[in-house]
Amino acid sequence: MDLFPEKPAPRISRFAPLADRMRPNNLGDFLGQEHILREGKPLREAIVQDQLSSLILWGPPGSGKTTLAQIIAQMTGSHFIPFSAVTSGIKEIKEVIKTAEQDQRLLGTRTILFIDEIHRFNKAQQDAFLPHVEKGTIILIGATTENPSFEVIAPLLSRTRVFALGPLAETDIATILRRALTDKERGLGQVHTEVAEEALQYIVTFADGDARRALNTLEMAVLTARPDQAGVRHITLKVMEEAGQKKALLYDRAGEEHYNLISALHKSLRDSDPDGALYWLGRMLQAGEDPLYLTRRMVRFASEDIGNADPSALQVAIAAKEAYHFLGSPEGELALAQCAVYLATAPKSNAIYAAFQEVQRDIREQPALPVPLHLRNAPTPLMSELGYGKGYQYAHDFPDAQVEQEHLPENLRGHTYYHPTDRGYEAKIKEVLERRRKRREQSEG
């Protein structure tokens, strides 16, 4: 006999969206996330045995975070309080904590506080939970689509365990859709519907692992399709495409997905893959990224990853920026695509980047010695008497305008920062510098 038998599932209004009506009420019906919920996994055992500690469920929309929290509510012997970070503040937090303390003291009952979209709480609001999570007054379950490393304060993060949920597999999405079509109590089973297999597959692909999006699209298609004379609604691929309309790409300019996508674009450019670069550029533009942000990244890339291997890359990137300023969207986006392909196929060198990083390190770590006297100007007689400019060799007075004199401060004399590669135009630069080095060695010998 279970110590904490499951509570009756809450009644859901028949007017609720299909996605809400079809939420499973137990772990047996919950699909996906087997990496944390299969038999023997710590989270499953904690739920089954009602031994939860504070945790954060992190995953994309429609991956089951809220559903999992509701299943915990069904299976736990604790007082379960759902809490929205969108509509609640410090005042509501204090009221919940007060109630939790009374229940713990008078009834010996634990309180599980479920916070949807916990990333929307600011630092002060998150701080308010710390002492109560620490003392065990509440068990905190947070749900978020944002990376907790960025959005949850470190002290609260250290007191919780993060479980990462992934997008649902296509097979799971297909199962969820078929359940909805046949379930007569909560789903669409009472509606006489025939859904073409290609139409069902369209939703599976269109959903991108988001069960809510899949169910919303199915519901729109079924409820807007006109029944035939026999009362049957025929859902063809065309009907489903019209119900789906434009796919809303997962993206957040300030969140983790933003950094994931820009990282994919940058690495595709660096790895000389024009197809990957075009795809990730297109993904970000389609999702609503500011095109000028993308041009800034490509201008930076032209110096950081191409440098003097192809000095024209920087000009192309600047030209793409100007072209977009002149044309705007969508016409100007083609200039960004042209730039991305050029950068991806250009020879690569990070020699400039590496050299400047080393320069900055020496500036931080080495003494800032004065400029050597021979490199200083001497605009006054006094400065000339002090040796300013003495011994300076004017390059144009020498063959090929080449002189051998030191230009670094004394503590860095002879140091080499720039090491050009053998790629692109930088190979010619390397030849010039090597000839100069040999002449210097000969003159010193």
Number of C-alpha atoms within 10 A of each C-alpha: 4 7 9 14 11 16 13 9 13 9 7 13 10 12 8 11 15 20 21 18 17 22 21 18 21 17 17 8 10 18 19 20 17 13 13 15 17 15 11 10 12 13 20 18 15 15 19 16 15 16 12 20 18 21 20 23 24 22 19 20 20 22 23 27 23 21 19 20 22 21 20 26 24 20 21 24 20 21 16 19 14 14 20 16 18 13 8 13 15 15 9 12 16 13 10 16 18 12 13 23 19 13 16 16 12 8 9 12 16 20 23 25 24 27 24 22 19 25 22 18 19 14 12 11 17 18 16 15 18 16 12 16 17 14 9 16 23 26 24 25 25 27 27 23 24 21 15 21 11 12 19 23 16 11 11 20 17 10 15 18 15 18 17 18 20 19 20 21 18 18 13 17 27 19 13 23 22 16 16 22 23 16 14 12 12 21 23 22 15 12 17 15 19 13 19 14 11 14 18 21 16 17 26 25 15 19 25 21 23 23 28 22 21 25 26 18 22 25 21 16 24 23 14 12 18 13 16 9 7 7 11 14 20 18 23 17 18 13 17 24 16 12 20 21 10 9 12 13 13 14 19 16 13 10 14 17 18 16 14 11 16 18 13 16 28 20 15 21 28 23 15 18 17 20 14 20 25 20 15 18 23 17 18 23 16 13 16 13 17 11 21 17 11 19 23 14 15 27 22 15 20 32 22 19 25 29 24 27 27 20 16 17 24 22 14 21 27 17 17 25 24 16 17 20 13 11 13 13 12 10 12 18 22 15 20 26 18 15 25 28 19 19 30 27 14 21 21 26 24 19 22 20 16 15 16 13 13 15 15 11 11 13 11 10 9 11 11 11 11 9 12 16 18 17 17 15 14 17 10 9 9 10 14 15 11 11 15 20 18 16 11 15 15 10 13 10 10 10 8 8 9 14 17 14 13 14 13 16 16 12 11 14 10 11 9 11 14 16 15 22 18 16 17 17 17 23 15 16 16 17 13 11 15 12 11 15 13 11 15 14 11 9 9 8 6
